[in-house]
Amino acid sequence: MQGAEEGPFKQASGFSVATAEARNLRDLRNRKYGQPVYVSSDHPLARKGQTATWEKFNVRLAVVKFKDGTVLGYDPADLLLPTRFEDGQPVFEFRTCEWCRATFPLTQQEVQQKKDLARCPACQES
Ligand SMILES: [Zn+2]
């Protein structure tokens, strides 16, 4: 749906962690600029697996800034949310889906319950 990501949205008051409803920046309804994210896209490959902060939306891309100052645009679905914060630092815990090989973040609740999710939420639904 064109334009869905471009309109105004409510700014969140704090940074978000992964929940059952929102595990990436696309699913997150209220976002705060500077939100820490994990880049799961491999374009470019050198940036895959790095963490960055979300700066803004540019057309339908979420623009993120890396620690070295580089700014790149991504599909917001490829920007994963942290599992939790420790001393203000994002902590990311992931699983790889055994069906589609997508990387997805666990929620803090899933970590505590030691839930071993073999499939990503999208594949669990199908
Ligand atoms: Zn999957």
Backbone and ligand atoms as CSV (ligand in chain L), in Angstrom:
chain,resi,resn,atom,element,x,y,z
A,1,MET,N,N,0.852,-1.194,0.000
A,1,MET,CA,C,0.000,0.000,0.000
A,1,MET,C,C,0.883,1.238,0.000
A,2,GLN,N,N,0.887,1.929,-1.102
A,2,GLN,CA,C,1.773,3.075,-1.223
A,2,GLN,C,C,1.387,4.177,-0.240
A,3,GLY,N,N,2.390,4.743,0.367
A,3,GLY,CA,C,2.147,5.856,1.260
A,3,GLY,C,C,1.883,5.471,2.698
A,4,ALA,N,N,1.721,4.182,2.941
A,4,ALA,CA,C,1.363,3.763,4.289
A,4,ALA,C,C,2.416,4.147,5.315
A,5,GLU,N,N,3.681,4.147,4.868
A,5,GLU,CA,C,4.749,4.432,5.821
A,5,GLU,C,C,5.114,5.911,5.841
A,6,GLU,N,N,4.500,6.678,4.965
A,6,GLU,CA,C,4.995,8.040,4.797
A,6,GLU,C,C,4.225,9.081,5.610
A,7,GLY,N,N,3.052,8.718,6.005
A,7,GLY,CA,C,2.231,9.686,6.700
A,7,GLY,C,C,2.751,9.987,8.088
A,8,PRO,N,N,2.151,10.957,8.718
A,8,PRO,CA,C,2.558,11.261,10.081
A,8,PRO,C,C,2.208,10.113,11.014
A,9,PHE,N,N,2.993,9.949,12.002
A,9,PHE,CA,C,2.717,8.889,12.980
A,9,PHE,C,C,3.005,9.455,14.352
A,10,LYS,N,N,2.475,8.814,15.314
A,10,LYS,CA,C,2.655,9.251,16.685
A,10,LYS,C,C,4.053,8.869,17.142
A,11,GLN,N,N,4.783,9.789,17.674
A,11,GLN,CA,C,6.106,9.474,18.193
A,11,GLN,C,C,5.962,8.769,19.528
A,12,ALA,N,N,6.716,7.693,19.692
A,12,ALA,CA,C,6.719,7.003,20.974
A,12,ALA,C,C,7.520,7.825,21.981
A,13,SER,N,N,7.235,7.645,23.244
A,13,SER,CA,C,7.958,8.410,24.269
A,13,SER,C,C,9.300,7.776,24.592
A,14,GLY,N,N,9.429,6.487,24.325
A,14,GLY,CA,C,10.706,5.821,24.601
A,14,GLY,C,C,11.042,4.859,23.487
A,15,PHE,N,N,12.210,4.241,23.565
A,15,PHE,CA,C,12.596,3.264,22.552
A,15,PHE,C,C,11.851,1.958,22.801
A,16,SER,N,N,11.640,1.222,21.720
A,16,SER,CA,C,10.826,0.021,21.789
A,16,SER,C,C,11.676,-1.239,21.798
A,17,VAL,N,N,11.083,-2.307,22.343
A,17,VAL,CA,C,11.675,-3.636,22.261
A,17,VAL,C,C,10.711,-4.518,21.468
A,18,ALA,N,N,11.210,-5.670,21.051
A,18,ALA,CA,C,10.388,-6.591,20.266
A,18,ALA,C,C,9.230,-7.117,21.113
A,19,THR,N,N,8.065,-7.169,20.499
A,19,THR,CA,C,6.901,-7.778,21.130
A,19,THR,C,C,6.329,-8.801,20.160
A,20,ALA,N,N,5.354,-9.563,20.619
A,20,ALA,CA,C,4.724,-10.552,19.741
A,20,ALA,C,C,4.078,-9.869,18.537
A,21,GLU,N,N,3.642,-8.626,18.711
A,21,GLU,CA,C,2.972,-7.897,17.625
A,21,GLU,C,C,3.952,-7.160,16.725
A,22,ALA,N,N,5.045,-6.717,17.272
A,22,ALA,CA,C,5.991,-5.906,16.497
A,22,ALA,C,C,7.416,-6.357,16.794
A,23,ARG,N,N,8.040,-6.948,15.786
A,23,ARG,CA,C,9.426,-7.396,15.939
A,23,ARG,C,C,10.373,-6.606,15.047
A,24,ASN,N,N,9.817,-5.781,14.161
A,24,ASN,CA,C,10.672,-4.952,13.305
A,24,ASN,C,C,10.070,-3.550,13.216
A,25,LEU,N,N,10.806,-2.669,12.568
A,25,LEU,CA,C,10.398,-1.264,12.535
A,25,LEU,C,C,9.107,-1.058,11.752
A,26,ARG,N,N,8.846,-1.932,10.771
A,26,ARG,CA,C,7.621,-1.777,9.988
A,26,ARG,C,C,6.383,-2.015,10.851
A,27,ASP,N,N,6.471,-3.023,11.712
A,27,ASP,CA,C,5.312,-3.388,12.523
A,27,ASP,C,C,5.078,-2.440,13.688
A,28,LEU,N,N,6.082,-1.652,13.992
A,28,LEU,CA,C,6.001,-0.772,15.147
A,28,LEU,C,C,5.145,0.442,14.808
A,29,ARG,N,N,4.068,0.634,15.528
A,29,ARG,CA,C,3.165,1.746,15.206
A,29,ARG,C,C,3.710,3.081,15.686
A,30,ASN,N,N,4.128,3.148,16.913
A,30,ASN,CA,C,4.677,4.395,17.446
A,30,ASN,C,C,6.185,4.245,17.569
A,31,ARG,N,N,6.886,5.111,16.861
A,31,ARG,CA,C,8.336,4.991,16.820
A,31,ARG,C,C,8.976,6.263,17.335
A,32,LYS,N,N,10.167,6.078,17.827
A,32,LYS,CA,C,10.923,7.238,18.298
A,32,LYS,C,C,12.210,7.326,17.490
A,33,TYR,N,N,12.516,8.543,17.014
A,33,TYR,CA,C,13.756,8.734,16.276
A,33,TYR,C,C,14.936,8.372,17.165
A,34,GLY,N,N,15.924,7.697,16.556
A,34,GLY,CA,C,17.058,7.220,17.335
A,34,GLY,C,C,16.859,5.799,17.833
A,35,GLN,N,N,15.709,5.188,17.476
A,35,GLN,CA,C,15.413,3.816,17.883
A,35,GLN,C,C,16.546,2.876,17.415
A,36,PRO,N,N,17.154,2.123,18.333
A,36,PRO,CA,C,18.185,1.162,17.908
A,36,PRO,C,C,17.556,-0.003,17.140
A,37,VAL,N,N,18.187,-0.369,16.044
A,37,VAL,CA,C,17.703,-1.477,15.223
A,37,VAL,C,C,18.890,-2.331,14.774
A,38,TYR,N,N,18.563,-3.555,14.376
A,38,TYR,CA,C,19.553,-4.504,13.859
A,38,TYR,C,C,19.239,-4.709,12.385
A,39,VAL,N,N,20.251,-4.542,11.541
A,39,VAL,CA,C,20.047,-4.627,10.096
A,39,VAL,C,C,20.138,-6.086,9.658
A,40,SER,N,N,18.994,-6.652,9.221
A,40,SER,CA,C,19.001,-8.057,8.806
A,40,SER,C,C,19.107,-8.206,7.298
A,41,SER,N,N,19.018,-7.102,6.567
A,41,SER,CA,C,19.159,-7.142,5.115
A,41,SER,C,C,20.621,-7.356,4.749
A,42,ASP,N,N,20.882,-8.062,3.622
A,42,ASP,CA,C,22.275,-8.230,3.207
A,42,ASP,C,C,22.651,-7.310,2.057
A,43,HIS,N,N,21.919,-6.227,1.890
A,43,HIS,CA,C,22.268,-5.206,0.884
A,43,HIS,C,C,22.585,-3.902,1.597
A,44,PRO,N,N,23.838,-3.464,1.638
A,44,PRO,CA,C,25.024,-4.223,1.226
A,44,PRO,C,C,25.409,-5.234,2.291
A,45,LEU,N,N,26.073,-6.286,1.847
A,45,LEU,CA,C,26.402,-7.400,2.731
A,45,LEU,C,C,27.244,-6.964,3.926
A,46,ALA,N,N,28.124,-5.999,3.691
A,46,ALA,CA,C,29.034,-5.567,4.755
A,46,ALA,C,C,28.286,-5.002,5.956
A,47,ARG,N,N,27.051,-4.541,5.727
A,47,ARG,CA,C,26.296,-3.935,6.828
A,47,ARG,C,C,25.381,-4.923,7.525
A,48,LYS,N,N,25.253,-6.126,6.966
A,48,LYS,CA,C,24.354,-7.103,7.574
A,48,LYS,C,C,24.845,-7.457,8.976
A,49,GLY,N,N,23.927,-7.444,9.902
A,49,GLY,CA,C,24.275,-7.814,11.269
A,49,GLY,C,C,24.777,-6.658,12.108
A,50,GLN,N,N,24.849,-5.467,11.518
A,50,GLN,CA,C,25.260,-4.310,12.305
A,50,GLN,C,C,24.044,-3.675,12.972
A,51,THR,N,N,24.316,-2.945,14.005
A,51,THR,CA,C,23.241,-2.188,14.621
A,51,THR,C,C,23.366,-0.733,14.200
A,52,ALA,N,N,22.231,-0.051,14.188
A,52,ALA,CA,C,22.179,1.330,13.735
A,52,ALA,C,C,21.038,2.007,14.474
A,53,THR,N,N,20.861,3.285,14.239
A,53,THR,CA,C,19.718,3.974,14.833
A,53,THR,C,C,18.856,4.538,13.715
A,54,TRP,N,N,17.564,4.449,13.927
A,54,TRP,CA,C,16.624,4.951,12.926
A,54,TRP,C,C,16.561,6.468,12.989
A,55,GLU,N,N,16.719,7.083,11.809
A,55,GLU,CA,C,16.749,8.543,11.749
A,55,GLU,C,C,15.450,9.133,11.227
A,56,LYS,N,N,14.962,8.594,10.107
A,56,LYS,CA,C,13.767,9.165,9.489
A,56,LYS,C,C,13.274,8.238,8.395
A,57,PHE,N,N,12.125,8.575,7.852
A,57,PHE,CA,C,11.654,7.879,6.669
A,57,PHE,C,C,11.929,8.733,5.451
A,58,ASN,N,N,12.372,8.081,4.384
A,58,ASN,CA,C,12.657,8.745,3.125
A,58,ASN,C,C,11.899,7.959,2.062
A,59,VAL,N,N,10.845,8.501,1.543
A,59,VAL,CA,C,9.915,7.789,0.679
A,59,VAL,C,C,9.452,6.560,1.454
A,60,ARG,N,N,9.699,5.354,0.967
A,60,ARG,CA,C,9.247,4.191,1.720
A,60,ARG,C,C,10.389,3.497,2.428
A,61,LEU,N,N,11.532,4.157,2.460
A,61,LEU,CA,C,12.665,3.560,3.136
A,61,LEU,C,C,12.821,4.155,4.524
A,62,ALA,N,N,13.240,3.307,5.433
A,62,ALA,CA,C,13.608,3.806,6.749
A,62,ALA,C,C,15.098,4.120,6.688
A,63,VAL,N,N,15.455,5.334,6.987
A,63,VAL,CA,C,16.851,5.746,6.921
A,63,VAL,C,C,17.490,5.536,8.288
A,64,VAL,N,N,18.588,4.798,8.297
A,64,VAL,CA,C,19.279,4.536,9.553
A,64,VAL,C,C,20.700,5.054,9.481
A,65,LYS,N,N,21.251,5.309,10.653
A,65,LYS,CA,C,22.614,5.815,10.750
A,65,LYS,C,C,23.449,4.795,11.522
A,66,PHE,N,N,24.600,4.448,10.952
A,66,PHE,CA,C,25.505,3.521,11.616
A,66,PHE,C,C,26.470,4.288,12.511
A,67,LYS,N,N,27.148,3.538,13.365
A,67,LYS,CA,C,28.051,4.177,14.328
A,67,LYS,C,C,29.157,4.971,13.640
A,68,ASP,N,N,29.544,4.547,12.428
A,68,ASP,CA,C,30.606,5.265,11.724
A,68,ASP,C,C,30.077,6.478,10.949
A,69,GLY,N,N,28.792,6.770,11.115
A,69,GLY,CA,C,28.223,7.956,10.484
A,69,GLY,C,C,27.565,7.699,9.141
A,70,THR,N,N,27.744,6.505,8.588
A,70,THR,CA,C,27.122,6.176,7.302
A,70,THR,C,C,25.606,6.125,7.450
A,71,VAL,N,N,24.918,6.681,6.457
A,71,VAL,CA,C,23.459,6.713,6.467
A,71,VAL,C,C,22.954,5.919,5.266
A,72,LEU,N,N,22.068,4.943,5.517
A,72,LEU,CA,C,21.524,4.107,4.443
A,72,LEU,C,C,20.028,3.915,4.648
A,73,GLY,N,N,19.322,3.660,3.538
A,73,GLY,CA,C,17.898,3.412,3.611
A,73,GLY,C,C,17.587,1.930,3.490
A,74,TYR,N,N,16.628,1.464,4.285
A,74,TYR,CA,C,16.233,0.054,4.282
A,74,TYR,C,C,14.722,-0.073,4.289
A,75,ASP,N,N,14.278,-1.246,3.823
A,75,ASP,CA,C,12.898,-1.642,4.052
A,75,ASP,C,C,12.726,-1.772,5.567
A,76,PRO,N,N,11.732,-1.078,6.136
A,76,PRO,CA,C,11.599,-1.128,7.600
A,76,PRO,C,C,11.386,-2.540,8.144
A,77,ALA,N,N,10.936,-3.473,7.289
A,77,ALA,CA,C,10.772,-4.858,7.745
A,77,ALA,C,C,12.120,-5.528,8.003
A,78,ASP,N,N,13.190,-4.983,7.443
A,78,ASP,CA,C,14.525,-5.561,7.625
A,78,ASP,C,C,15.258,-4.982,8.831
A,79,LEU,N,N,14.588,-4.102,9.550
A,79,LEU,CA,C,15.212,-3.470,10.718
A,79,LEU,C,C,14.566,-4.050,11.968
A,80,LEU,N,N,15.323,-4.886,12.679
A,80,LEU,CA,C,14.755,-5.640,13.794
A,80,LEU,C,C,14.921,-4.897,15.109
A,81,LEU,N,N,13.953,-5.094,15.969
A,81,LEU,CA,C,13.954,-4.412,17.268
A,81,LEU,C,C,14.742,-5.216,18.297
A,82,PRO,N,N,15.314,-4.529,19.288
A,82,PRO,CA,C,16.057,-5.242,20.324
A,82,PRO,C,C,15.136,-6.054,21.234
A,83,THR,N,N,15.716,-7.067,21.846
A,83,THR,CA,C,14.967,-7.898,22.797
A,83,THR,C,C,14.748,-7.140,24.104
A,84,ARG,N,N,15.762,-6.394,24.517
A,84,ARG,CA,C,15.655,-5.612,25.755
A,84,ARG,C,C,16.764,-4.560,25.777
A,85,PHE,N,N,16.710,-3.726,26.793
A,85,PHE,CA,C,17.785,-2.771,27.031
A,85,PHE,C,C,18.460,-3.111,28.349
A,86,GLU,N,N,19.781,-3.034,28.360
A,86,GLU,CA,C,20.538,-3.201,29.604
A,86,GLU,C,C,21.441,-2.001,29.768
A,87,ASP,N,N,21.275,-1.282,30.866
A,87,ASP,CA,C,22.032,-0.049,31.088
A,87,ASP,C,C,21.929,0.891,29.893
A,88,GLY,N,N,20.755,0.951,29.307
A,88,GLY,CA,C,20.525,1.856,28.193
A,88,GLY,C,C,21.021,1.334,26.854
A,89,GLN,N,N,21.662,0.174,26.858
A,89,GLN,CA,C,22.183,-0.383,25.602
A,89,GLN,C,C,21.248,-1.467,25.078
A,90,PRO,N,N,20.976,-1.451,23.765
A,90,PRO,CA,C,20.099,-2.478,23.209
A,90,PRO,C,C,20.780,-3.845,23.209
A,91,VAL,N,N,20.010,-4.864,23.559
A,91,VAL,CA,C,20.492,-6.251,23.510
A,91,VAL,C,C,19.609,-6.991,22.514
A,92,PHE,N,N,20.237,-7.621,21.538
A,92,PHE,CA,C,19.484,-8.307,20.489
A,92,PHE,C,C,19.672,-9.816,20.636
A,93,GLU,N,N,18.563,-10.530,20.702
A,93,GLU,CA,C,18.626,-12.000,20.685
A,93,GLU,C,C,17.767,-12.481,19.537
A,94,PHE,N,N,18.339,-13.376,18.743
A,94,PHE,CA,C,17.665,-13.773,17.496
A,94,PHE,C,C,17.531,-15.274,17.370
A,95,ARG,N,N,16.640,-15.662,16.485
A,95,ARG,CA,C,16.578,-17.029,15.971
A,95,ARG,C,C,16.539,-16.924,14.456
A,96,THR,N,N,16.919,-18.007,13.806
A,96,THR,CA,C,16.774,-18.097,12.351
A,96,THR,C,C,15.668,-19.090,12.051
A,97,CYS,N,N,14.723,-18.661,11.254
A,97,CYS,CA,C,13.577,-19.506,10.917
A,97,CYS,C,C,14.034,-20.730,10.126
A,98,GLU,N,N,13.592,-21.905,10.540
A,98,GLU,CA,C,14.040,-23.114,9.841
A,98,GLU,C,C,13.315,-23.302,8.506
A,99,TRP,N,N,12.260,-22.561,8.289
A,99,TRP,CA,C,11.555,-22.659,7.002
A,99,TRP,C,C,12.080,-21.657,5.998
A,100,CYS,N,N,12.049,-20.364,6.360
A,100,CYS,CA,C,12.387,-19.328,5.370
A,100,CYS,C,C,13.762,-18.717,5.605
A,101,ARG,N,N,14.466,-19.148,6.657
A,101,ARG,CA,C,15.822,-18.668,6.983
A,101,ARG,C,C,15.864,-17.202,7.387
A,102,ALA,N,N,14.720,-16.601,7.614
A,102,ALA,CA,C,14.712,-15.206,8.057
A,102,ALA,C,C,15.196,-15.126,9.508
A,103,THR,N,N,15.911,-14.057,9.796
A,103,THR,CA,C,16.325,-13.798,11.170
A,103,THR,C,C,15.223,-13.006,11.850
A,104,PHE,N,N,14.869,-13.394,13.065
A,104,PHE,CA,C,13.848,-12.628,13.774
A,104,PHE,C,C,14.232,-12.507,15.240
A,105,PRO,N,N,13.873,-11.374,15.868
A,105,PRO,CA,C,14.230,-11.151,17.264
A,105,PRO,C,C,13.243,-11.825,18.209
A,106,LEU,N,N,13.763,-12.289,19.317
A,106,LEU,CA,C,12.905,-12.838,20.360
A,106,LEU,C,C,12.416,-11.708,21.250
A,107,THR,N,N,11.256,-11.894,21.850
A,107,THR,CA,C,10.804,-10.951,22.867
A,107,THR,C,C,11.435,-11.356,24.203
A,108,GLN,N,N,11.471,-10.393,25.114
A,108,GLN,CA,C,12.038,-10.687,26.434
A,108,GLN,C,C,11.274,-11.829,27.107
A,109,GLN,N,N,9.987,-11.849,26.914
A,109,GLN,CA,C,9.165,-12.910,27.500
A,109,GLN,C,C,9.564,-14.287,26.952
A,110,GLU,N,N,9.821,-14.346,25.659
A,110,GLU,CA,C,10.221,-15.625,25.051
A,110,GLU,C,C,11.572,-16.084,25.571
A,111,VAL,N,N,12.488,-15.111,25.799
A,111,VAL,CA,C,13.798,-15.463,26.344
A,111,VAL,C,C,13.630,-16.020,27.753
A,112,GLN,N,N,12.809,-15.354,28.559
A,112,GLN,CA,C,12.613,-15.789,29.940
A,112,GLN,C,C,11.932,-17.150,30.005
A,113,GLN,N,N,11.012,-17.374,29.109
A,113,GLN,CA,C,10.303,-18.659,29.089
A,113,GLN,C,C,11.102,-19.734,28.363
A,114,LYS,N,N,12.273,-19.326,27.861
A,114,LYS,CA,C,13.132,-20.227,27.095
A,114,LYS,C,C,12.356,-20.920,25.979
A,115,LYS,N,N,11.489,-20.133,25.389
A,115,LYS,CA,C,10.720,-20.636,24.260
A,115,LYS,C,C,11.663,-20.782,23.080
A,116,ASP,N,N,11.765,-21.948,22.521
A,116,ASP,CA,C,12.628,-22.087,21.363
A,116,ASP,C,C,11.794,-22.071,20.107
A,117,LEU,N,N,11.738,-20.909,19.516
A,117,LEU,CA,C,10.926,-20.748,18.313
A,117,LEU,C,C,11.737,-21.198,17.102
A,118,ALA,N,N,11.277,-22.225,16.454
A,118,ALA,CA,C,11.989,-22.726,15.270
A,118,ALA,C,C,11.566,-21.976,14.022
A,119,ARG,N,N,10.358,-21.407,14.068
A,119,ARG,CA,C,9.853,-20.701,12.894
A,119,ARG,C,C,9.559,-19.245,13.228
A,120,CYS,N,N,9.729,-18.390,12.233
A,120,CYS,CA,C,9.443,-16.977,12.418
A,120,CYS,C,C,7.926,-16.802,12.518
A,121,PRO,N,N,7.488,-15.667,13.030
A,121,PRO,CA,C,6.045,-15.454,13.199
A,121,PRO,C,C,5.258,-15.621,11.897
A,122,ALA,N,N,5.807,-15.191,10.775
A,122,ALA,CA,C,5.102,-15.308,9.498
A,122,ALA,C,C,4.898,-16.781,9.126
A,123,CYS,N,N,5.912,-17.602,9.359
A,123,CYS,CA,C,5.807,-19.019,9.011
A,123,CYS,C,C,4.950,-19.787,10.016
A,124,GLN,N,N,4.891,-19.309,11.247
A,124,GLN,CA,C,4.005,-19.957,12.229
A,124,GLN,C,C,2.545,-19.793,11.859
A,125,GLU,N,N,2.258,-18.662,11.203
A,125,GLU,CA,C,0.875,-18.393,10.822
A,125,GLU,C,C,0.441,-19.253,9.641
A,126,SER,N,N,1.409,-19.589,8.778
A,126,SER,CA,C,1.017,-20.313,7.552
A,126,SER,C,C,0.902,-21.808,7.800
L,1,ZN,ZN,ZN,9.963,-18.070,8.455
